[in-house]
């Protein structure tokens, strides 16, 4: 691919910061479930955008993971399971950051969100060819 490796690396770095933040908050203040879930969604969004940039696919400014997967599916086959995992995180985008959108998640649900985000990271890095 002729993609800008620096730009892709920047997206991966920012995504890693979100995932790292989610993991640290989960370990130290798991009652901040909305923040953990938000960072998982944000990290996954950035991993997908890095992958789209790698493939040279233009995308609209959005937080919708399903839309991003639809674009990515033009370059590779994605399973229903991949979509299902994105749908879990999709509800944790910007809207939950406001007081009128309260969600409650168990520690198990938060761990699942982190695990899903890690899977999207692994997928992105595998495609892009960066070291894990």
Secondary structure, DSSP 4 states (H G I P E B T S, - for coil): ----HHHHHHHHHHHHHHHHHHHHHHHH-TT-HHHHHHHHHHHHHHHHHHHHHHHT----S---HHHHHHHHTTTS---HHHHHHHHHHHTTSGGGGSTTS-----HHHHHHHHHHHHHHHHHHHHHHT---
